[in-house]
């Protein structure tokens, strides 16, 4: 018997096979769950429908993947259409994964103090407010004892140079998770987030994940980086009945990096360098 036998839900945010959302969805489907998927809308002039095709190549291999529809999370009409599709397909849903974030590259690459007004509004709307919009639209079809999970990052809790405006968005997202947990708790809906360490995804590459991989690998208590599969397992856990009783939480899946108050074993390298041994 699978962990998600008889469970149905919506996965928002798969971009390609390296997406954390896809790692979570794979675990859910392997455990017997059925999923509806969304993809980024394609431009009108993109005859090849690249965004849809990238996700379709993944989902078409799974019988448990029941539909694939476009979604612009800044468009309330499209959000409503997705929920109508989910209702027609499943009746009600038991889980909702929100794995969406975006900032203009010019704003992301600039110091936070130089963030443009328009860029801030867009980044905050897509990366943070969209969780409110999607959760509210899903309320009529969320089952009693359902779960919502968002994806966040440590840069929303502490300053991570280079993460810039996205860190501000993640701070807002973390707060939204807690307030939604309060609002939706009486309906039997839990709301949590996974704070993953750096992994190679489209968003990670845009945020300059390369140097962070080495830092985490040397500084985290486990002495290594995390894997897509580990994040997938943790995300699926928060969306499953195994996490009943947990809501309003930020689950760190980062090898323990967030627990460190110093560079840890990396200090040995600094000491050797200071002593002229390197």
Short mmCIF file of the C-alpha atoms (twelve columns), coordinates in Angstrom:
data_MODEL
# 
_entry.id   MODEL 
# 
loop_
_atom_site.group_PDB 
_atom_site.id 
_atom_site.type_symbol 
_atom_site.label_atom_id 
_atom_site.label_alt_id 
_atom_site.label_comp_id 
_atom_site.label_asym_id 
_atom_site.label_seq_id 
_atom_site.Cartn_x 
_atom_site.Cartn_y 
_atom_site.Cartn_z 
_atom_site.pdbx_PDB_model_num 
ATOM 1   C CA . UNK A 1   0.000   0.000  0.000   1 
ATOM 2   C CA . UNK A 2   1.377   3.376  -1.027  1 
ATOM 3   C CA . UNK A 3   1.584   6.503  1.079   1 
ATOM 4   C CA . UNK A 4   -0.644  8.372  -1.405  1 
ATOM 5   C CA . UNK A 5   -3.083  5.630  -2.386  1 
ATOM 6   C CA . UNK A 6   -6.425  7.282  -3.123  1 
ATOM 7   C CA . UNK A 7   -4.933  10.775 -2.891  1 
ATOM 8   C CA . UNK A 8   -5.267  13.373 -5.639  1 
ATOM 9   C CA . UNK A 9   -3.666  16.756 -5.992  1 
ATOM 10  C CA . UNK A 10  -2.209  19.608 -7.984  1 
ATOM 11  C CA . UNK A 11  1.464   20.268 -8.763  1 
ATOM 12  C CA . UNK A 12  2.224   23.886 -9.679  1 
ATOM 13  C CA . UNK A 13  5.717   24.741 -10.827 1 
ATOM 14  C CA . UNK A 14  7.359   21.934 -12.796 1 
ATOM 15  C CA . UNK A 15  9.648   23.444 -15.447 1 
ATOM 16  C CA . UNK A 16  11.825  20.472 -16.396 1 
ATOM 17  C CA . UNK A 17  13.270  17.233 -15.040 1 
ATOM 18  C CA . UNK A 18  15.536  19.132 -12.616 1 
ATOM 19  C CA . UNK A 19  12.668  20.939 -10.907 1 
ATOM 20  C CA . UNK A 20  12.211  20.219 -7.221  1 
ATOM 21  C CA . UNK A 21  8.478   20.097 -7.912  1 
ATOM 22  C CA . UNK A 22  9.084   17.202 -10.275 1 
ATOM 23  C CA . UNK A 23  11.121  15.319 -7.664  1 
ATOM 24  C CA . UNK A 24  8.223   15.695 -5.225  1 
ATOM 25  C CA . UNK A 25  5.641   14.707 -7.847  1 
ATOM 26  C CA . UNK A 26  7.595   11.583 -8.768  1 
ATOM 27  C CA . UNK A 27  7.621   10.459 -5.154  1 
ATOM 28  C CA . UNK A 28  3.894   11.101 -4.827  1 
ATOM 29  C CA . UNK A 29  3.053   9.133  -7.965  1 
ATOM 30  C CA . UNK A 30  5.386   6.305  -6.950  1 
ATOM 31  C CA . UNK A 31  3.398   6.085  -3.716  1 
ATOM 32  C CA . UNK A 32  0.057   5.781  -5.506  1 
ATOM 33  C CA . UNK A 33  -1.038  9.417  -5.807  1 
ATOM 34  C CA . UNK A 34  -2.646  11.048 -8.838  1 
ATOM 35  C CA . UNK A 35  -1.468  14.484 -9.960  1 
ATOM 36  C CA . UNK A 36  -2.612  17.304 -12.171 1 
ATOM 37  C CA . UNK A 37  0.183   19.511 -13.488 1 
ATOM 38  C CA . UNK A 38  0.559   23.082 -14.696 1 
ATOM 39  C CA . UNK A 39  3.212   24.559 -16.943 1 
ATOM 40  C CA . UNK A 40  4.333   28.060 -17.794 1 
ATOM 41  C CA . UNK A 41  2.251   29.481 -20.657 1 
ATOM 42  C CA . UNK A 42  3.959   29.528 -24.029 1 
ATOM 43  C CA . UNK A 43  4.234   32.720 -26.036 1 
ATOM 44  C CA . UNK A 44  1.726   33.087 -28.843 1 
ATOM 45  C CA . UNK A 45  4.548   33.036 -31.411 1 
ATOM 46  C CA . UNK A 46  6.133   29.861 -30.017 1 
ATOM 47  C CA . UNK A 47  4.766   27.219 -32.359 1 
ATOM 48  C CA . UNK A 48  6.836   24.513 -30.683 1 
ATOM 49  C CA . UNK A 49  5.222   25.230 -27.293 1 
ATOM 50  C CA . UNK A 50  8.535   24.689 -25.538 1 
ATOM 51  C CA . UNK A 51  7.276   25.160 -21.993 1 
ATOM 52  C CA . UNK A 52  4.442   22.678 -22.398 1 
ATOM 53  C CA . UNK A 53  6.564   20.168 -24.259 1 
ATOM 54  C CA . UNK A 54  9.296   20.132 -21.594 1 
ATOM 55  C CA . UNK A 55  6.789   19.136 -18.926 1 
ATOM 56  C CA . UNK A 56  4.761   16.905 -21.221 1 
ATOM 57  C CA . UNK A 57  7.838   14.775 -21.921 1 
ATOM 58  C CA . UNK A 58  7.910   14.004 -18.221 1 
ATOM 59  C CA . UNK A 59  4.223   13.548 -17.429 1 
ATOM 60  C CA . UNK A 60  3.290   11.496 -20.504 1 
ATOM 61  C CA . UNK A 61  5.221   8.562  -19.044 1 
ATOM 62  C CA . UNK A 62  2.953   8.384  -15.992 1 
ATOM 63  C CA . UNK A 63  -0.604  7.091  -15.931 1 
ATOM 64  C CA . UNK A 64  -1.020  8.915  -12.619 1 
ATOM 65  C CA . UNK A 65  -0.455  12.276 -14.348 1 
ATOM 66  C CA . UNK A 66  -4.046  13.148 -15.181 1 
ATOM 67  C CA . UNK A 67  -3.793  16.551 -16.860 1 
ATOM 68  C CA . UNK A 68  -1.366  19.273 -17.923 1 
ATOM 69  C CA . UNK A 69  -2.591  22.847 -18.335 1 
ATOM 70  C CA . UNK A 70  -0.955  26.285 -18.626 1 
ATOM 71  C CA . UNK A 71  -0.891  28.632 -15.658 1 
ATOM 72  C CA . UNK A 72  0.229   32.222 -15.254 1 
ATOM 73  C CA . UNK A 73  -0.036  32.728 -11.481 1 
ATOM 74  C CA . UNK A 74  -0.462  36.480 -11.975 1 
ATOM 75  C CA . UNK A 75  -3.713  35.837 -13.858 1 
ATOM 76  C CA . UNK A 76  -6.703  35.087 -11.624 1 
ATOM 77  C CA . UNK A 77  -8.779  33.812 -14.549 1 
ATOM 78  C CA . UNK A 78  -6.154  31.214 -15.385 1 
ATOM 79  C CA . UNK A 79  -5.915  30.188 -11.748 1 
ATOM 80  C CA . UNK A 80  -9.695  29.690 -11.694 1 
ATOM 81  C CA . UNK A 81  -9.520  27.632 -14.903 1 
ATOM 82  C CA . UNK A 82  -6.899  25.350 -13.382 1 
ATOM 83  C CA . UNK A 83  -9.058  24.786 -10.313 1 
ATOM 84  C CA . UNK A 84  -12.063 24.033 -12.506 1 
ATOM 85  C CA . UNK A 85  -9.997  21.443 -14.367 1 
ATOM 86  C CA . UNK A 86  -8.907  19.911 -11.073 1 
ATOM 87  C CA . UNK A 87  -12.523 19.809 -9.873  1 
ATOM 88  C CA . UNK A 88  -13.743 18.188 -13.092 1 
ATOM 89  C CA . UNK A 89  -10.930 15.629 -12.945 1 
ATOM 90  C CA . UNK A 90  -10.736 14.827 -9.239  1 
ATOM 91  C CA . UNK A 91  -13.802 16.311 -7.558  1 
ATOM 92  C CA . UNK A 92  -11.656 17.441 -4.657  1 
ATOM 93  C CA . UNK A 93  -7.911  17.457 -4.007  1 
ATOM 94  C CA . UNK A 94  -5.860  16.283 -1.045  1 
ATOM 95  C CA . UNK A 95  -2.633  18.152 -1.714  1 
ATOM 96  C CA . UNK A 96  -1.360  21.271 -3.466  1 
ATOM 97  C CA . UNK A 97  2.294   21.959 -4.212  1 
ATOM 98  C CA . UNK A 98  3.316   25.562 -4.931  1 
ATOM 99  C CA . UNK A 99  6.801   25.768 -6.448  1 
ATOM 100 C CA . UNK A 100 6.826   29.135 -8.188  1 
ATOM 101 C CA . UNK A 101 9.291   32.035 -8.063  1 
ATOM 102 C CA . UNK A 102 10.485  34.665 -10.512 1 
ATOM 103 C CA . UNK A 103 12.389  37.938 -10.574 1 
ATOM 104 C CA . UNK A 104 13.665  39.961 -13.493 1 
ATOM 105 C CA . UNK A 105 17.308  39.047 -14.066 1 
ATOM 106 C CA . UNK A 106 18.365  42.707 -13.920 1 
ATOM 107 C CA . UNK A 107 16.841  43.046 -10.458 1 
ATOM 108 C CA . UNK A 108 18.101  39.675 -9.294  1 
ATOM 109 C CA . UNK A 109 21.661  40.492 -10.338 1 
ATOM 110 C CA . UNK A 110 21.683  43.948 -8.737  1 
ATOM 111 C CA . UNK A 111 22.107  44.745 -5.030  1 
ATOM 112 C CA . UNK A 112 18.773  44.741 -3.242  1 
ATOM 113 C CA . UNK A 113 18.997  48.494 -2.695  1 
ATOM 114 C CA . UNK A 114 18.886  48.989 -6.476  1 
ATOM 115 C CA . UNK A 115 15.762  46.878 -7.064  1 
ATOM 116 C CA . UNK A 116 13.357  48.643 -9.396  1 
ATOM 117 C CA . UNK A 117 9.845   49.416 -8.234  1 
ATOM 118 C CA . UNK A 118 8.288   47.499 -11.133 1 
ATOM 119 C CA . UNK A 119 10.672  44.594 -10.622 1 
ATOM 120 C CA . UNK A 120 9.882   44.391 -6.918  1 
ATOM 121 C CA . UNK A 121 6.156   44.323 -7.562  1 
ATOM 122 C CA . UNK A 122 6.477   41.577 -10.152 1 
ATOM 123 C CA . UNK A 123 8.843   39.427 -8.086  1 
ATOM 124 C CA . UNK A 124 6.670   39.739 -4.988  1 
ATOM 125 C CA . UNK A 125 3.443   39.024 -6.885  1 
ATOM 126 C CA . UNK A 126 4.743   35.898 -8.589  1 
ATOM 127 C CA . UNK A 127 6.992   34.542 -5.845  1 
ATOM 128 C CA . UNK A 128 4.912   35.329 -2.745  1 
ATOM 129 C CA . UNK A 129 1.375   36.578 -3.387  1 
ATOM 130 C CA . UNK A 130 0.709   33.726 -5.810  1 
ATOM 131 C CA . UNK A 131 0.625   31.309 -2.868  1 
ATOM 132 C CA . UNK A 132 -2.283  33.297 -1.431  1 
ATOM 133 C CA . UNK A 133 -4.051  33.473 -4.788  1 
ATOM 134 C CA . UNK A 134 -3.676  29.771 -5.579  1 
ATOM 135 C CA . UNK A 135 -4.582  28.635 -2.052  1 
ATOM 136 C CA . UNK A 136 -7.697  30.808 -1.961  1 
ATOM 137 C CA . UNK A 137 -8.848  29.576 -5.366  1 
ATOM 138 C CA . UNK A 138 -8.297  25.969 -4.261  1 
ATOM 139 C CA . UNK A 139 -10.319 26.282 -1.033  1 
ATOM 140 C CA . UNK A 140 -13.621 24.983 -2.489  1 
ATOM 141 C CA . UNK A 141 -11.969 21.774 -3.693  1 
ATOM 142 C CA . UNK A 142 -9.519  21.094 -0.864  1 
ATOM 143 C CA . UNK A 143 -10.551 18.041 1.131   1 
ATOM 144 C CA . UNK A 144 -10.850 18.075 4.894   1 
ATOM 145 C CA . UNK A 145 -7.386  16.863 5.956   1 
ATOM 146 C CA . UNK A 146 -5.502  18.240 2.965   1 
ATOM 147 C CA . UNK A 147 -2.064  19.794 2.722   1 
ATOM 148 C CA . UNK A 148 -0.455  22.731 0.934   1 
ATOM 149 C CA . UNK A 149 3.320   22.923 0.567   1 
ATOM 150 C CA . UNK A 150 5.434   25.803 -0.759  1 
ATOM 151 C CA . UNK A 151 9.122   25.966 -1.660  1 
ATOM 152 C CA . UNK A 152 11.312  28.494 0.109   1 
ATOM 153 C CA . UNK A 153 15.000  29.119 0.852   1 
ATOM 154 C CA . UNK A 154 17.217  30.176 3.772   1 
ATOM 155 C CA . UNK A 155 17.800  33.525 2.035   1 
ATOM 156 C CA . UNK A 156 14.415  34.583 3.376   1 
ATOM 157 C CA . UNK A 157 15.615  34.112 6.959   1 
ATOM 158 C CA . UNK A 158 19.185  35.378 6.760   1 
ATOM 159 C CA . UNK A 159 21.034  37.575 4.302   1 
ATOM 160 C CA . UNK A 160 22.553  35.509 1.491   1 
ATOM 161 C CA . UNK A 161 24.666  37.790 -0.735  1 
ATOM 162 C CA . UNK A 162 23.582  37.446 -4.355  1 
ATOM 163 C CA . UNK A 163 20.059  36.253 -3.528  1 
ATOM 164 C CA . UNK A 164 18.975  39.883 -3.288  1 
ATOM 165 C CA . UNK A 165 15.321  40.696 -3.988  1 
ATOM 166 C CA . UNK A 166 14.379  37.011 -4.054  1 
ATOM 167 C CA . UNK A 167 15.398  36.793 -0.413  1 
ATOM 168 C CA . UNK A 168 12.869  39.523 0.391   1 
ATOM 169 C CA . UNK A 169 10.220  37.560 -1.527  1 
ATOM 170 C CA . UNK A 170 11.034  34.362 0.352   1 
ATOM 171 C CA . UNK A 171 10.760  36.204 3.668   1 
ATOM 172 C CA . UNK A 172 7.265   37.245 2.642   1 
ATOM 173 C CA . UNK A 173 6.476   33.708 1.488   1 
ATOM 174 C CA . UNK A 174 7.577   32.254 4.838   1 
ATOM 175 C CA . UNK A 175 5.239   34.627 6.632   1 
ATOM 176 C CA . UNK A 176 2.390   33.847 4.245   1 
ATOM 177 C CA . UNK A 177 2.798   30.130 5.003   1 
ATOM 178 C CA . UNK A 178 2.225   30.811 8.707   1 
ATOM 179 C CA . UNK A 179 -0.769  33.101 8.202   1 
ATOM 180 C CA . UNK A 180 -2.400  30.701 5.756   1 
ATOM 181 C CA . UNK A 181 -1.844  27.893 8.236   1 
ATOM 182 C CA . UNK A 182 -3.919  29.895 10.716  1 
ATOM 183 C CA . UNK A 183 -6.602  30.881 8.204   1 
ATOM 184 C CA . UNK A 184 -7.081  27.408 6.736   1 
ATOM 185 C CA . UNK A 185 -6.567  25.354 9.884   1 
ATOM 186 C CA . UNK A 186 -10.281 25.285 10.795  1 
ATOM 187 C CA . UNK A 187 -10.968 23.737 7.375   1 
ATOM 188 C CA . UNK A 188 -8.572  20.884 8.109   1 
ATOM 189 C CA . UNK A 189 -5.974  22.281 5.709   1 
ATOM 190 C CA . UNK A 190 -2.295  22.303 6.685   1 
ATOM 191 C CA . UNK A 191 0.200   24.753 5.147   1 
ATOM 192 C CA . UNK A 192 3.965   24.247 5.326   1 
ATOM 193 C CA . UNK A 193 7.098   24.933 3.301   1 
ATOM 194 C CA . UNK A 194 10.295  23.113 2.415   1 
ATOM 195 C CA . UNK A 195 13.467  25.190 2.639   1 
ATOM 196 C CA . UNK A 196 15.863  23.326 0.381   1 
ATOM 197 C CA . UNK A 197 19.588  23.785 0.220   1 
ATOM 198 C CA . UNK A 198 21.112  24.581 -3.178  1 
ATOM 199 C CA . UNK A 199 20.407  22.138 -5.996  1 
ATOM 200 C CA . UNK A 200 20.820  22.599 -9.718  1 
ATOM 201 C CA . UNK A 201 17.478  23.849 -11.025 1 
ATOM 202 C CA . UNK A 202 16.556  26.633 -13.457 1 
ATOM 203 C CA . UNK A 203 15.879  28.956 -10.524 1 
ATOM 204 C CA . UNK A 204 19.045  27.846 -8.757  1 
ATOM 205 C CA . UNK A 205 21.253  28.548 -11.740 1 
ATOM 206 C CA . UNK A 206 19.663  31.998 -12.137 1 
ATOM 207 C CA . UNK A 207 20.436  32.715 -8.483  1 
ATOM 208 C CA . UNK A 208 24.078  31.663 -8.857  1 
ATOM 209 C CA . UNK A 209 23.884  28.292 -7.122  1 
ATOM 210 C CA . UNK A 210 27.374  27.174 -8.235  1 
ATOM 211 C CA . UNK A 211 29.503  28.686 -5.440  1 
ATOM 212 C CA . UNK A 212 26.826  27.839 -2.871  1 
ATOM 213 C CA . UNK A 213 27.145  24.130 -3.607  1 
ATOM 214 C CA . UNK A 214 30.774  24.127 -2.526  1 
ATOM 215 C CA . UNK A 215 30.041  26.231 0.562   1 
ATOM 216 C CA . UNK A 216 27.182  24.008 1.728   1 
ATOM 217 C CA . UNK A 217 29.185  20.883 1.033   1 
ATOM 218 C CA . UNK A 218 31.967  22.053 3.336   1 
ATOM 219 C CA . UNK A 219 29.930  23.859 5.989   1 
ATOM 220 C CA . UNK A 220 26.830  21.692 6.504   1 
ATOM 221 C CA . UNK A 221 27.026  19.208 9.396   1 
ATOM 222 C CA . UNK A 222 26.477  16.311 6.989   1 
ATOM 223 C CA . UNK A 223 29.500  17.482 4.993   1 
ATOM 224 C CA . UNK A 224 27.747  17.193 1.665   1 
ATOM 225 C CA . UNK A 225 25.047  18.688 -0.526  1 
ATOM 226 C CA . UNK A 226 21.490  17.430 -0.633  1 
ATOM 227 C CA . UNK A 227 19.931  15.607 -3.565  1 
ATOM 228 C CA . UNK A 228 16.754  16.136 -5.574  1 
ATOM 229 C CA . UNK A 229 15.485  12.825 -4.218  1 
ATOM 230 C CA . UNK A 230 15.936  13.960 -0.612  1 
ATOM 231 C CA . UNK A 231 13.948  17.140 -1.218  1 
ATOM 232 C CA . UNK A 232 11.350  15.093 -3.084  1 
ATOM 233 C CA . UNK A 233 10.928  12.764 -0.114  1 
ATOM 234 C CA . UNK A 234 10.588  15.658 2.328   1 
ATOM 235 C CA . UNK A 235 8.102   17.547 0.191   1 
ATOM 236 C CA . UNK A 236 6.012   14.417 -0.252  1 
ATOM 237 C CA . UNK A 237 6.116   13.873 3.515   1 
ATOM 238 C CA . UNK A 238 4.622   17.311 4.175   1 
ATOM 239 C CA . UNK A 239 1.896   16.653 1.604   1 
ATOM 240 C CA . UNK A 240 1.043   13.237 3.050   1 
ATOM 241 C CA . UNK A 241 -0.938  12.050 6.058   1 
ATOM 242 C CA . UNK A 242 2.390   11.215 7.715   1 
ATOM 243 C CA . UNK A 243 2.709   14.904 8.617   1 
ATOM 244 C CA . UNK A 244 -0.786  15.291 10.098  1 
ATOM 245 C CA . UNK A 245 -0.511  17.639 13.060  1 
ATOM 246 C CA . UNK A 246 2.232   19.735 11.420  1 
ATOM 247 C CA . UNK A 247 1.334   23.140 10.022  1 
ATOM 248 C CA . UNK A 248 2.905   26.569 9.775   1 
ATOM 249 C CA . UNK A 249 6.379   24.995 9.649   1 
ATOM 250 C CA . UNK A 250 9.457   25.630 7.515   1 
ATOM 251 C CA . UNK A 251 11.228  22.293 7.060   1 
ATOM 252 C CA . UNK A 252 14.911  22.762 6.261   1 
ATOM 253 C CA . UNK A 253 16.356  20.142 3.939   1 
ATOM 254 C CA . UNK A 254 19.916  21.420 3.703   1 
ATOM 255 C CA . UNK A 255 22.181  18.938 5.445   1 
ATOM 256 C CA . UNK A 256 21.903  21.016 8.609   1 
ATOM 257 C CA . UNK A 257 23.447  24.151 7.099   1 
ATOM 258 C CA . UNK A 258 20.809  26.395 8.713   1 
ATOM 259 C CA . UNK A 259 21.827  25.207 12.181  1 
ATOM 260 C CA . UNK A 260 25.373  26.517 11.883  1 
ATOM 261 C CA . UNK A 261 26.475  29.724 13.617  1 
ATOM 262 C CA . UNK A 262 30.005  29.551 12.203  1 
ATOM 263 C CA . UNK A 263 31.692  28.078 9.115   1 
ATOM 264 C CA . UNK A 264 32.116  24.825 11.041  1 
ATOM 265 C CA . UNK A 265 34.809  22.525 9.678   1 
ATOM 266 C CA . UNK A 266 35.580  25.177 7.078   1 
ATOM 267 C CA . UNK A 267 37.327  27.015 9.936   1 
ATOM 268 C CA . UNK A 268 40.122  24.449 9.740   1 
ATOM 269 C CA . UNK A 269 40.911  25.582 6.217   1 
ATOM 270 C CA . UNK A 270 40.948  29.226 7.300   1 
ATOM 271 C CA . UNK A 271 43.253  28.451 10.194  1 
ATOM 272 C CA . UNK A 272 45.648  26.570 7.928   1 
ATOM 273 C CA . UNK A 273 45.594  29.443 5.492   1 
ATOM 274 C CA . UNK A 274 46.283  31.961 8.256   1 
ATOM 275 C CA . UNK A 275 49.151  29.830 9.536   1 
ATOM 276 C CA . UNK A 276 50.663  29.701 6.060   1 
ATOM 277 C CA . UNK A 277 50.065  26.001 5.602   1 
ATOM 278 C CA . UNK A 278 48.203  26.531 2.329   1 
# 
